[in-house]
Amino acid sequence: MSLNGRSTGWKHQLGALVGLYLQNSTANVSPVQGNIGDVVWGSCSDNTTLPGAECGYAIVPLDYFNSSAGVAKIALGRYNATSTPRKGSLFVNPGGPGASGVSLATVDGGLLQQVVGEEYDIIGFDPRGIGLTEPATKCFPTPEARTAFIANTVIDRGYDVGPNLADPSNRYHLIQTQRDADALYKTQFAICGQTMGDQLRYMGTSTVTRDVDFMTTLLDGKDALINFWGFSYGTVIGQYLANMFPERIGRVIIDGVVDANAWANKPAYTWYRTWLSSTEGAYKIFFEDCAKSGPSGCALAQSSKDSATDIYNRVEDFVNKLYDEPLPVPNATIPGILTSGRARLFWIGALASPSNWPHAAEAFAAAMAGDASAVMDAVNQKELVDLERSAVSCNDNKPFALPKPEDVIDEALFVQQHVTRFGLTITISEPDSGCQYWPVTPPERYLGPWNSTTKNPILIISNTNDPATPISSGEIVHKALGNSSAFLVLNAPGHTSFAAASTCIAQNTRAFFANGTLPAKGTICQPNSGPFPEQAANSTGAIGAIGSSKALASSDDQLLASLRHIGAHILGKGRR
């Protein structure tokens, strides 16, 4: 099979695979049973859940515009309020698309209450097509079948980008790789349409947003306001809520902001000039902090005299060498070769979570010494999934004409040259391409407006150097919503404010959920510590007014431990 366009003839194998998957395949997904409005709670079968956590489901309309379409079963998790008076349900979404809100609520509900207040029921839900929600996105017979389908293709290993971006042969190979990617997207979406048929129509964010509105009524009553806390892709849901149901907005925080207007209205390959505008800053901070920590704290530093530039140059030289000389990795859990594309995939993942930077440095230092097992394992450590993410993003994104491979690559090379070296990496780590081949049209595709006046203002939180959802996206959303929003900034790298635990962020979050208190305009919070040993950060940053909110439920040390635990959950499973 082709490896990034450097060999030919794989399309015959692909055709055979298509025949295998589609043979006798029909859209025969069994309809969900139940009565609209039913809510059922019981114990959770997963032994990792908190004592007292509940699992269940709500039966909602499959199609809010066609009552004869049937029903959907939305998987729910709940950690009940432990203090009175109860303030209602707080829906949480960790991102993705593809991450489970049920798990977030049932595993970390108590920790979340330490931040938001014990008066809220923490409600996690698996959005349409995801996790335990039915109908599920099951385009392939098993998750392993999809893994086998993409094995050693560009979708699996990433784009290999040569060090000389001006070299015409580099562009040529990338265009050929893009042709391979297009064929793979077309094939897997054809499989999906054959397997799932019209069930795929109901996986978009517009429908998910109506589910949150519907479930708020079921759980709290028809006059209740919607409370929501979303991270990464969850911020898209938050923006849809604010604009589709502005009159019903109660307490809503979006953290690690995706620009929903671009998500819905621009082709995916054009997103990254803006969306990666903070990535290079995070990469630079990694090397600066590594140098400050020295070899005792950062394995990539060879001596205390190493500068950030010294460490950076060694890493980049190694990655560039991999383009021509991939490194054999026989001892990885899944043996293979470390290519420059896979090395970039490792780094784009590592930058999201600064608390793991010491481990990332150890893994990459070992790779540079000849053993890339830990790096390969990190790249391959993906939950076995189907096409859940595509089912969301392709139902959300406005239809566009199929772009030419040359246009896609030229745009990516512009980003690669002028914005960040991860311009092509993100295409694989955040797979939203190929929607021109999506086989269905959703019953609703919300495209705006995005400047509604909400009943209560929402709180927007962005990090200064978030490699996946830049501060500029938060600024765009804040500008659109105007007085219907407030903007809070964390001066830190990493994806979402949970990437760098900050009591300042926690206090402002607590105050907002307690009584709607907003941070003072221009408030910038500081993290309580840096990612590497002895990289303590200033923890005296402004915290904004906290009004009459009650004291935090625990000491600062315990609170910070809780924030880090929640962050590990979100960043491990909820990247955009």
BELDA-V251490 format. One record per pair of residues at least 24 apart in sequence whose C-alpha atoms are under 8 Angstrom apart, sorted by the first residue. I is the first residue (numbers start at 1). J is the second residue. If there is no record, write none. Layout:
i=I j=J
i=I j=J
//
This chain:
i=1 j=152
i=1 j=153
i=2 j=152
i=2 j=153
i=2 j=180
i=3 j=152
i=3 j=153
i=3 j=154
i=4 j=153
i=4 j=154
i=4 j=158
i=4 j=159
i=4 j=160
i=4 j=173
i=4 j=174
i=4 j=176
i=4 j=177
i=4 j=180
i=5 j=173
i=5 j=174
i=5 j=176
i=5 j=177
i=5 j=180
i=6 j=173
i=6 j=176
i=6 j=177
i=17 j=149
i=18 j=187
i=18 j=191
i=21 j=140
i=21 j=191
i=22 j=191
i=22 j=194
i=22 j=195
i=25 j=194
i=25 j=195
i=26 j=194
i=26 j=195
i=26 j=196
i=26 j=197
i=27 j=193
i=27 j=194
i=27 j=195
i=27 j=196
i=27 j=197
i=27 j=198
i=28 j=195
i=28 j=196
i=28 j=197
i=29 j=135
i=29 j=195
i=29 j=196
i=29 j=199
i=31 j=70
i=31 j=71
i=31 j=135
i=32 j=70
i=32 j=71
i=32 j=72
i=32 j=73
i=32 j=134
i=32 j=135
i=33 j=71
i=34 j=59
i=34 j=71
i=34 j=73
i=35 j=59
i=35 j=71
i=36 j=60
i=36 j=61
i=36 j=71
i=37 j=218
i=39 j=218
i=48 j=107
i=49 j=103
i=49 j=106
i=49 j=107
i=50 j=106
i=50 j=107
i=50 j=108
i=50 j=109
i=50 j=110
i=52 j=79
i=52 j=80
i=53 j=77
i=53 j=78
i=53 j=79
i=53 j=80
i=53 j=106
i=53 j=107
i=53 j=109
i=54 j=78
i=54 j=79
i=54 j=106
i=55 j=102
i=55 j=106
i=58 j=215
i=60 j=211
i=60 j=214
i=62 j=202
i=63 j=202
i=63 j=207
i=63 j=443
i=64 j=207
i=64 j=210
i=65 j=443
i=72 j=133
i=72 j=134
i=72 j=135
i=73 j=133
i=73 j=134
i=73 j=135
i=74 j=125
i=74 j=126
i=74 j=127
i=74 j=128
i=74 j=132
i=74 j=133
i=74 j=134
i=75 j=102
i=75 j=125
i=75 j=126
i=75 j=127
i=75 j=131
i=75 j=132
i=75 j=133
i=75 j=134
i=76 j=101
i=76 j=102
i=76 j=123
i=76 j=124
i=76 j=125
i=76 j=126
i=77 j=101
i=77 j=102
i=77 j=103
i=77 j=105
i=77 j=106
i=77 j=123
i=77 j=124
i=77 j=125
i=78 j=102
i=78 j=105
i=78 j=106
i=78 j=109
i=78 j=121
i=78 j=122
i=78 j=123
i=78 j=124
i=79 j=105
i=79 j=106
i=79 j=109
i=79 j=110
i=79 j=121
i=79 j=122
i=79 j=123
i=80 j=120
i=80 j=121
i=80 j=122
i=81 j=118
i=81 j=119
i=81 j=120
i=81 j=121
i=81 j=122
i=82 j=118
i=82 j=119
i=82 j=120
i=83 j=118
i=83 j=119
i=84 j=118
i=84 j=119
i=85 j=119
i=86 j=119
i=86 j=120
i=86 j=121
i=87 j=119
i=87 j=120
i=87 j=121
i=88 j=119
i=88 j=120
i=88 j=121
i=88 j=220
i=89 j=120
i=89 j=121
i=89 j=122
i=89 j=123
i=89 j=216
i=89 j=219
i=89 j=220
i=89 j=226
i=89 j=227
i=90 j=120
i=90 j=121
i=90 j=122
i=90 j=123
i=90 j=226
i=90 j=227
i=90 j=228
i=90 j=229
i=91 j=122
i=91 j=123
i=91 j=124
i=91 j=125
i=91 j=212
i=91 j=227
i=91 j=228
i=91 j=229
i=92 j=122
i=92 j=123
i=92 j=124
i=92 j=125
i=92 j=228
i=92 j=229
i=92 j=230
i=93 j=124
i=93 j=125
i=93 j=229
i=93 j=230
i=93 j=231
i=93 j=234
i=94 j=230
i=94 j=231
i=94 j=232
i=94 j=233
i=94 j=234
i=94 j=570
i=94 j=573
i=94 j=574
i=94 j=575
i=95 j=230
i=95 j=231
i=95 j=232
i=95 j=233
i=95 j=234
i=95 j=235
i=95 j=570
i=95 j=573
i=95 j=574
i=95 j=575
i=95 j=576
i=96 j=232
i=96 j=233
i=96 j=234
i=96 j=389
i=96 j=573
i=96 j=574
i=96 j=575
i=96 j=576
i=97 j=233
i=97 j=234
i=97 j=388
i=97 j=389
i=97 j=392
i=97 j=574
i=97 j=575
i=97 j=576
i=98 j=130
i=98 j=131
i=98 j=388
i=98 j=389
i=98 j=574
i=99 j=126
i=99 j=130
i=99 j=131
i=99 j=573
i=99 j=574
i=100 j=124
i=100 j=125
i=100 j=126
i=100 j=127
i=100 j=130
i=100 j=131
i=100 j=573
i=101 j=125
i=101 j=126
i=101 j=127
i=102 j=126
i=104 j=569
i=104 j=570
i=108 j=566
i=111 j=562
i=111 j=563
i=111 j=566
i=112 j=566
i=114 j=552
i=114 j=553
i=114 j=554
i=114 j=559
i=114 j=562
i=115 j=506
i=115 j=507
i=115 j=509
i=115 j=510
i=115 j=552
i=115 j=553
i=115 j=559
i=116 j=509
i=116 j=510
i=116 j=511
i=116 j=513
i=116 j=514
i=117 j=510
i=117 j=513
i=117 j=514
i=117 j=553
i=127 j=203
i=127 j=208
i=128 j=202
i=128 j=203
i=128 j=204
i=128 j=207
i=128 j=208
i=129 j=203
i=129 j=388
i=129 j=391
i=130 j=388
i=135 j=199
i=137 j=196
i=137 j=200
i=137 j=386
i=137 j=387
i=137 j=388
i=137 j=391
i=138 j=192
i=138 j=195
i=138 j=196
i=138 j=386
i=138 j=387
i=139 j=191
i=139 j=192
i=139 j=193
i=139 j=195
i=139 j=196
i=139 j=386
i=139 j=387
i=140 j=191
i=140 j=192
i=140 j=195
i=140 j=386
i=142 j=386
i=143 j=384
i=143 j=385
i=143 j=386
i=144 j=384
i=146 j=385
i=146 j=386
i=147 j=384
i=154 j=180
i=154 j=181
i=154 j=428
i=155 j=181
i=155 j=428
i=156 j=428
i=157 j=339
i=157 j=341
i=157 j=342
i=158 j=341
i=158 j=342
i=158 j=345
i=158 j=424
i=158 j=425
i=158 j=428
i=159 j=340
i=159 j=341
i=159 j=424
i=159 j=425
i=159 j=428
i=160 j=323
i=160 j=339
i=160 j=340
i=160 j=341
i=161 j=323
i=161 j=340
i=161 j=341
i=162 j=320
i=162 j=323
i=163 j=320
i=163 j=323
i=165 j=413
i=165 j=417
i=171 j=409
i=174 j=409
i=175 j=405
i=175 j=406
i=175 j=409
i=178 j=405
i=178 j=408
i=178 j=409
i=179 j=405
i=182 j=434
i=185 j=433
i=185 j=434
i=185 j=437
i=186 j=434
i=186 j=437
i=186 j=438
i=189 j=437
i=189 j=438
i=189 j=439
i=190 j=437
i=190 j=438
i=190 j=439
i=192 j=439
i=193 j=438
i=193 j=439
i=193 j=440
i=197 j=440
i=198 j=440
i=200 j=391
i=200 j=440
i=200 j=442
i=201 j=395
i=201 j=440
i=201 j=441
i=201 j=442
i=201 j=443
i=202 j=442
i=202 j=443
i=203 j=391
i=203 j=392
i=203 j=395
i=203 j=442
i=204 j=391
i=204 j=392
i=204 j=393
i=204 j=394
i=204 j=395
i=204 j=396
i=204 j=442
i=204 j=445
i=205 j=236
i=205 j=237
i=205 j=240
i=205 j=392
i=205 j=395
i=205 j=396
i=206 j=240
i=206 j=396
i=206 j=444
i=206 j=445
i=206 j=446
i=207 j=444
i=208 j=237
i=209 j=237
i=209 j=240
i=209 j=241
i=213 j=245
i=224 j=248
i=225 j=249
i=225 j=250
i=226 j=250
i=226 j=251
i=226 j=252
i=227 j=251
i=227 j=252
i=228 j=252
i=228 j=253
i=229 j=253
i=229 j=254
i=229 j=255
i=230 j=254
i=230 j=255
i=231 j=255
i=231 j=256
i=231 j=257
i=231 j=496
i=231 j=570
i=231 j=574
i=232 j=256
i=232 j=257
i=232 j=258
i=232 j=469
i=232 j=495
i=232 j=496
i=232 j=574
i=232 j=575
i=232 j=576
i=233 j=257
i=233 j=258
i=233 j=574
i=233 j=575
i=233 j=576
i=234 j=576
i=236 j=260
i=239 j=450
i=240 j=446
i=242 j=452
i=242 j=454
i=243 j=448
i=243 j=449
i=243 j=450
i=243 j=451
i=243 j=452
i=243 j=453
i=243 j=454
i=246 j=452
i=246 j=453
i=246 j=454
i=246 j=455
i=247 j=454
i=247 j=455
i=248 j=454
i=248 j=455
i=249 j=454
i=249 j=455
i=249 j=456
i=249 j=457
i=250 j=455
i=250 j=456
i=251 j=456
i=251 j=457
i=251 j=458
i=251 j=512
i=251 j=513
i=251 j=516
i=252 j=457
i=252 j=458
i=252 j=459
i=253 j=458
i=253 j=459
i=253 j=460
i=253 j=461
i=254 j=458
i=254 j=459
i=254 j=460
i=254 j=461
i=255 j=460
i=255 j=461
i=255 j=462
i=255 j=496
i=255 j=497
i=256 j=461
i=256 j=462
i=256 j=463
i=256 j=466
i=256 j=469
i=256 j=470
i=256 j=474
i=256 j=495
i=256 j=496
i=256 j=497
i=257 j=460
i=257 j=461
i=257 j=462
i=257 j=469
i=257 j=470
i=257 j=471
i=257 j=473
i=257 j=474
i=258 j=469
i=258 j=473
i=258 j=474
i=258 j=576
i=259 j=473
i=259 j=474
i=259 j=476
i=259 j=477
i=261 j=447
i=261 j=448
i=261 j=450
i=263 j=393
i=263 j=396
i=263 j=397
i=264 j=396
i=264 j=397
i=264 j=398
i=264 j=446
i=264 j=447
i=265 j=397
i=265 j=398
i=265 j=447
i=266 j=397
i=266 j=398
i=267 j=397
i=267 j=398
i=267 j=400
i=268 j=432
i=268 j=433
i=269 j=408
i=269 j=411
i=269 j=412
i=269 j=427
i=269 j=433
i=270 j=411
i=272 j=415
i=272 j=423
i=273 j=415
i=273 j=419
i=274 j=470
i=274 j=472
i=274 j=473
i=275 j=468
i=275 j=469
i=275 j=470
i=275 j=472
i=275 j=473
i=276 j=419
i=276 j=420
i=276 j=423
i=276 j=467
i=276 j=468
i=276 j=469
i=276 j=470
i=277 j=419
i=277 j=420
i=277 j=467
i=277 j=470
i=277 j=472
i=278 j=464
i=278 j=465
i=278 j=466
i=278 j=467
i=278 j=468
i=278 j=469
i=278 j=470
i=278 j=471
i=279 j=420
i=279 j=422
i=279 j=465
i=279 j=466
i=279 j=467
i=279 j=468
i=279 j=470
i=280 j=419
i=280 j=420
i=280 j=421
i=280 j=467
i=281 j=465
i=281 j=467
i=281 j=493
i=282 j=351
i=282 j=465
i=282 j=466
i=282 j=467
i=282 j=493
i=282 j=494
i=283 j=351
i=285 j=493
i=286 j=351
i=286 j=357
i=287 j=311
i=287 j=312
i=289 j=531
i=289 j=532
i=289 j=535
i=290 j=532
i=292 j=535
i=293 j=532
i=293 j=533
i=293 j=534
i=293 j=535
i=297 j=358
i=297 j=532
i=297 j=533
i=298 j=358
i=298 j=361
i=298 j=362
i=298 j=532
i=299 j=358
i=299 j=361
i=299 j=362
i=299 j=365
i=300 j=361
i=300 j=362
i=300 j=364
i=300 j=365
i=315 j=368
i=318 j=368
i=319 j=343
i=319 j=344
i=327 j=370
i=327 j=372
i=329 j=371
i=329 j=372
i=329 j=373
i=329 j=376
i=330 j=373
i=331 j=373
i=332 j=372
i=332 j=373
i=332 j=374
i=332 j=376
i=332 j=377
i=333 j=373
i=333 j=377
i=334 j=376
i=334 j=377
i=334 j=380
i=336 j=376
i=338 j=372
i=338 j=376
i=341 j=425
i=342 j=376
i=342 j=379
i=343 j=375
i=344 j=422
i=344 j=425
i=345 j=379
i=345 j=425
i=345 j=426
i=345 j=429
i=346 j=375
i=346 j=378
i=346 j=379
i=348 j=422
i=348 j=425
i=348 j=426
i=348 j=429
i=348 j=467
i=351 j=467
i=351 j=493
i=351 j=494
i=351 j=495
i=352 j=466
i=352 j=467
i=352 j=468
i=352 j=493
i=352 j=494
i=352 j=495
i=352 j=499
i=352 j=571
i=353 j=494
i=353 j=495
i=353 j=499
i=353 j=571
i=354 j=493
i=354 j=494
i=354 j=499
i=354 j=500
i=354 j=530
i=354 j=531
i=355 j=499
i=355 j=500
i=355 j=530
i=355 j=531
i=355 j=532
i=356 j=531
i=357 j=531
i=357 j=532
i=358 j=531
i=358 j=532
i=389 j=431
i=389 j=432
i=390 j=431
i=390 j=432
i=390 j=435
i=393 j=432
i=393 j=435
i=394 j=432
i=394 j=435
i=394 j=438
i=395 j=440
i=395 j=441
i=395 j=442
i=395 j=445
i=396 j=445
i=396 j=446
i=397 j=435
i=397 j=445
i=398 j=445
i=398 j=447
i=399 j=435
i=399 j=436
i=400 j=436
i=401 j=436
i=402 j=436
i=430 j=576
i=450 j=480
i=450 j=481
i=451 j=480
i=451 j=481
i=451 j=482
i=452 j=481
i=452 j=484
i=453 j=481
i=453 j=483
i=453 j=484
i=454 j=484
i=455 j=484
i=456 j=484
i=457 j=483
i=457 j=484
i=457 j=485
i=457 j=486
i=458 j=484
i=458 j=485
i=458 j=486
i=459 j=485
i=459 j=486
i=459 j=487
i=459 j=488
i=459 j=512
i=459 j=518
i=460 j=485
i=460 j=486
i=460 j=487
i=460 j=488
i=461 j=487
i=461 j=488
i=461 j=489
i=461 j=490
i=461 j=496
i=461 j=497
i=462 j=487
i=462 j=488
i=462 j=489
i=462 j=490
i=462 j=496
i=462 j=497
i=463 j=489
i=463 j=490
i=463 j=491
i=463 j=492
i=463 j=493
i=463 j=494
i=463 j=495
i=463 j=496
i=463 j=497
i=464 j=489
i=464 j=490
i=464 j=491
i=464 j=492
i=464 j=493
i=465 j=491
i=465 j=492
i=465 j=493
i=465 j=494
i=466 j=492
i=466 j=493
i=466 j=494
i=466 j=495
i=466 j=496
i=467 j=493
i=467 j=494
i=467 j=495
i=468 j=495
i=468 j=576
i=469 j=495
i=469 j=496
i=469 j=576
i=486 j=518
i=486 j=519
i=486 j=521
i=487 j=519
i=487 j=521
i=487 j=522
i=487 j=523
i=488 j=519
i=488 j=522
i=488 j=523
i=488 j=524
i=488 j=525
i=489 j=522
i=489 j=523
i=489 j=524
i=489 j=525
i=490 j=524
i=490 j=525
i=490 j=526
i=490 j=527
i=491 j=524
i=491 j=525
i=491 j=526
i=491 j=527
i=492 j=526
i=492 j=527
i=495 j=571
i=495 j=575
i=498 j=563
i=498 j=564
i=498 j=566
i=498 j=567
i=498 j=570
i=499 j=564
i=499 j=567
i=499 j=568
i=499 j=571
i=500 j=527
i=500 j=528
i=500 j=529
i=500 j=530
i=500 j=531
i=500 j=564
i=501 j=527
i=501 j=528
i=501 j=529
i=501 j=560
i=501 j=563
i=501 j=564
i=502 j=526
i=502 j=527
i=502 j=528
i=502 j=539
i=502 j=560
i=502 j=563
i=503 j=527
i=503 j=528
i=503 j=556
i=503 j=559
i=503 j=560
i=504 j=539
i=504 j=541
i=504 j=542
i=504 j=543
i=505 j=543
i=507 j=543
i=507 j=546
i=507 j=552
i=508 j=543
i=508 j=544
i=508 j=545
i=508 j=546
i=510 j=549
i=510 j=552
i=511 j=546
i=511 j=547
i=511 j=548
i=511 j=549
i=512 j=546
i=514 j=549
i=514 j=550
i=515 j=548
i=515 j=549
i=517 j=545
i=517 j=546
i=517 j=547
i=518 j=544
i=518 j=545
i=519 j=543
i=519 j=544
i=519 j=545
i=519 j=546
i=520 j=544
i=520 j=545
//
